[in-house]
Structures are given as structure tokens and as C-alpha cells.
Amino acid sequence: MMSVFSDPRHLQIAVLGSLLCFLIVQNDFAPDLEVVALLIGTSLLTQYVCMKYVGMPVIDLRSGFITSLSLCLLFKAASLWIYPLAAIAAISSKFFIRYENKHLFNPANFAIVAGLIVFPDLVWVSPGQWGSDVWLGFALAGAAAVVLASARRGDISLFFLVFWAALIFGRALWLGDPLSIPLHQFQSGALLIFAFFMISDPKTTPDSRVGRMIFALMTAILAFTLSFGFQVREALFYALFAICVLTPFLDRIFKGPVYKWRLT
Amino acid sequence: MRFLFVFAAVLFLTAPAHAFCGFYVAKADADLFNEASKVVLARHEERTVITMANDYKGDVSEFAIVIPVPTTVKKSQVNIASSKVIDHLDAYSAPRLVEYYDENPCKMAARERFMAAPMAAMSDAVGVPGQASAEALGVTIEESYTVGEYDILILSAEQSDGLLKWLNQEGYKLPKGAKSVLKSYIKQDMKFFVAKVNLKEFDKSGYTYLRPISVAYEHEKFMLPIRLGTLNAKGPQDLILMTITKNGRVEPVNYRTVKIPTGEDIPLFVKDEFGEFYKAMFEQQAKEEDYEAVFLEYAWDMAWCDPCAADPVPPEDLRRLGAWWIEDQGGGPDRPTPRPMPGVAPMIAPAPAPVNAFITRMHVRYTGESFPEDLILQTTDDRENFQGRYVLRHPWTGGAECYAASEYYKSLPERFEREAKTLANLTGWDIGDIRKKMGSGGQPFDIKPVIDDRPWWEQIWQDDQQ
């Protein structure tokens, strides 16, 4: 067991992979197998080609695999040909959109936002496709994965969820709504994938704890505003996309250790 | 005391004390889904038209609806719709029964016939009141007018207390818990569309029933307020939401969508009780999802023409229901060329004109616990077609004599058993009863081959020798 999970990414793959398998078996709007194959295949291939291109000494496809699983769970397109484009955009963004040795965007989030902007009539995200029973299991597994995977950097998931909860529960209190409403809003599978597998990306978040806290707070506030003020359904993804641009500034202000994946 | 019926999509303010007939499925009983509301929502960009069908059977003087709307609505934004158009859309998009007749197994072929299963749903709205101390209570009457047989007020309020008090003063009985829901809508800057029947106009109109109301508005909010409707419901309620969009399927972003089981072969006797079947099946499916899911019953790209509905809703009716992007006369740049449906035989009836519209039909059975929040909707770009469709296969009953025929007859009991199990699974009905009914309904498990024992020359010349 320990050796399998010695690299935290293995646990991430296990969690996302199980969720995907579960959805494929149980959900009417799960991705078709050809979509899964296209996303995973193209992601791994792009990862391989990009690693060769930039001359990495060791070819490691694991993070590309994680990205493709996130895309399988969230990214929807009306035409099949968009999926490989999304995978290429996601993975290559890691290699080519960089600032000071870090990539700027979480790759899956980048592909979702790029898809929504470039093909507004062909791409969408279905955030409501998870039952609440799945949610709890996924919440626990996701939390475990994020704690093990990004070590102390996993705090950003927690920061974000706390800020997000504060905002939606605060809104409910202000409106006089019963707590069942924010609780229901919180029970979203898309929110968990976002919190545990996107915003937590150790390569795109600030190096210091204070930086990460500010990052999470800004993302939550922006997403909340877009969602409730402007009725943007994909608010979380746009918010993360926008706030990621600020990471270099946050790193300059608040210094912290640079993240490296532990080697297996 | 006047009762307030707040329409479903919107809100039910009182317990529906009157006989609502729900939705009729084929020859189903009138009480099928008898607390259902039927709403049509047409939307593209931010232009929205919501139409609430009305099957109210009680005293019209007691009828009233209160609907939270995101923006104020002027007289010209309200229209009386034709119930025929809504019933047509309802019947067109309803889950349906399809019959196939096995051909002589010695010469396999296929023929198909359709039976649409119209499912009428229903909805209701609630009315409203006068003027008086509105100002003192912090209630502003933004608009006040009469359209068709309805007196309509658009209210905005500063405080839920004031609004509630004012509505009470005007004789409307609101259910417990309404105050906090009203408060929430007021804080979200929603207005209230309140309608009651103008008896004079109603008598003048000559109609014996209340016609549906359409409300047009332009706002980024794409949602269906259901919270008021859950307040006084005694049990789960049904909502049939039909949407017309340009891009594709509509789905809630805050609830799970589940496709209703479809394409299943079921026993022949269901033909006479399709309504009961559908009702039982829907209940079974809703229960399995803990009443937490929105069921997709129909999703169809109208540009493809529906081969299964011989009587599609004409473009001008879709336009009347709010599909403003559809060209007035048909024709024009927005009109796509029809594409054939893969795997479906072309229809013989005159091909319906293709329209650039996508119809989604969702069916929700909800309670206040399982659906605490309003339906927050989005239009996806998914144009995949789907319909709830159940298949009856009539076995060949003519004579047949060949090797294939004996194989065919041998296979029938197994096929019947499969259908029985499917039906039991879908509906939760007792399989013993199902088998019994099948036996007397043309599907006996001990079916015997019908041997054509006429001499072969009579068989080959049977059509000529009359």
C-alpha cells in the first residue's frame, strides 16, 4: 500500500478514476467511452511530446493523466473533435504558459475556460450531475487525496472551501433562507473536483501559506460574485482562471518554498 | 376568503383543494399526476417567456397566482396563450407507447405504428388583490392592468411582513412559512406577478376555463421558482417543465438529471393502462432517486423532424410560446435543412417543417426537503435526441409453417417472460399479476404455433381465389 501511494499522485488518480468509473456505470450523462479514450489518450500523448520537446530527463505521464481524468468528469462538448483539442490545450498550457519556472494555470481549468470562450456554442460544464450520496464519499476521498498529495499545500483546498461556505451560508442567513439551501449548494460534485483537484494544484498556487489563503479568498469572492451577481454558471472556473494570473505577484510579496513533486 | 394558488413553477400558496386533473397518458385516468404543474419556458440569450398552463376546475373567483419574477412586467409583456398550443406541445413531447407487429416469421418484415401518449399536466396560478394601504405597508404596485380574463398586479416590496399583511388584507390566504420565502425573494430583488380572475371579463370571454398566461421578460436569471409551491404541499408534487431553446438541452445546474427509462419492451396489456403504467413507473424511478432527481422525458432537435410524432408543433406556435428567434413565416436563414434520423424509418406523413429549436421536457417530483432550492437552469449545447418510449410487440397470430416459424414460437415464452420482468422492475408491480394479465391479454406463456394446414396450392393462391 505504502509503496503504491508513495507518490501522492497515485491516490489522486485512484480517487478521480473511481469517481469516473462510478459515473460511467451509474450516470445517464457520464462521458462515452470514446470521449474518455480521446481525452486520456490525447493528454498522455501531449504530455509525452511536450516533455520530449522541452528535454525533460525523465518522462512522467502521471500529472497528464490526472488532468485528463478531471476533464472527463467536467468537460462536455457537442462534437467529438473538441475533446482532443481540449486535452492538447490543457497539457500544453503547462509547458508553454509559464512564469518563473511555474506554469500559470491549472491545466484542466485552462482547457475548460478556453473551451467555453473559444466554442461558446459547443462546450459546457454540467455541475449538477452528482447525487448527494456520492458526494460524501467523494468528499472524504478527495480530502484524503489532497492532504497526501500536496502535503502542506493542500491547505488551499481547505481555505477555499471554508471561504466558499462562509459566503454561501452568509448569503442564506442574509436572505433568511433555511440552511438546507446552502447545504444543498455545497453538495456539488463539481465544487469538490474544483477544490480538491484544481485550485489545489501545487504548481499554480502561491508558495506561501498567506499567499494561498489570499488566493483562495479572492477566488471564492470572485466566483461568488459571478455566480450570484451575474448568473454565470461556470463561475468557479472563470474565477480560478482569473486569479491564477496573480500567483506571481503573490509569490513576490509572500515568499515560500517552491514546490517539487516528491520522487518515487 | 379567497385562496391563493400560486402556480407551480412558481408557487403554490394553498393546498390545492380543488380537483386538479393531472396529466393524461393515453387512456389514463384523469387523476393521474393530479398535483402536477405544467410550464413552458422559452429562452434564448436573456429573452425569456414563461407560460403557465392552467387546468383549474374550481370557482374562478377563488383563483389566484403569485409568481416571483426577476423584473417588472408591463401590460404588453403579458399575453393570454392558447391552451391548445400547450396541450399540443405536451402531447407531442410526452412519453409514448409504440406498437410493433411481428410479421409472419416466415417472411420477416416490420411495420410500425404509433400511439402518442398525451400527458396533460397542469398548473395553477394564484390571484391577487387591490390597493389600499399598500404604500403604508411598504408594498409598491408597480403595474396594474387587465389582460384577457385576468387582473394583474406587479408588486415590489421592501419587507415580507408588509407584503404578507397586504396580501392577507386583500383576502389571500398564504401558507405557513410563506413569509421567509417572500423575504428571500424580496432581498433577491424579485418582483411579484399576481393575477386573479376578472369575473366580468371572464364572462365576456365566453370561455368556460381559464386560459394560460404567458409572461415575457429579459433578464440574466434563468430559473424556475418552486419554493413557495412546496410550502403547503401534503406530499410530493409534480412539475412538467417544457423548454424551447435555440442551442440545446436545458438542465438544472443544482439538481441531477436522470433519463427516464426508455426503449423497453413491455407486455401488450399495458396498452389499455398506459397511464397507470407510466404513473407507477415514474413513482418507482423517483423513489429510487429519493425524489432528488429531475427526469428527462424528451429532448429533441426540431431541425431533425421527429419521426415518431406525426403531428409536430408548428413553428408559429413555438414562436407564440416565446421562441422569438424563429422566423415569422418559416423560411429564412435560421432554417436548417432537415437531416434524416439514423436508424429510423422516414415517416410517411407529410414531413414537418424543420425549425431551429430544441425542445426539452423535464418531469420533477419534488418535496420541500428534496428540492430545497429553486431550479437554477442552464442551456447546454447538447443536441442529442431522447424520448421516453415504450414498445409493445404483438406476436404473429396468423398461420405459419416453416422451420423459422417453429423457432419463432419456441422463442415467444422467453420473450414474454423478459417483458414481464422488465415491467415488474420498472413499476414495482407483482410479477405474478403481470404474468396473469399477459395470459389473458394475448401473450399466453403456453402459446402454440398456429399451423396453416390448408393445401399448399390454396396458400399460394389465397389472394387470387376470391
Interface residues (C-beta under 8 A of the other chain):
Chain A: D28 F29 K76 A77 A78 D121 L122 V123 W124 S126 P127 G128 Q129 W130 G131 S132 W174 L175 G176 D177 P178 S180 I181 L183 H184 Q185 S188 F230 Q231 R233
Chain B: S180 K183 S184 K187 Q188 E220 K221 F222 N247 G248 E251 P252 V253 N254 Y255 R256 T257 V258 K259 E289 E292 A293 L296 E369 P372 E373 I376 Q378 T380 D381 D382 R383
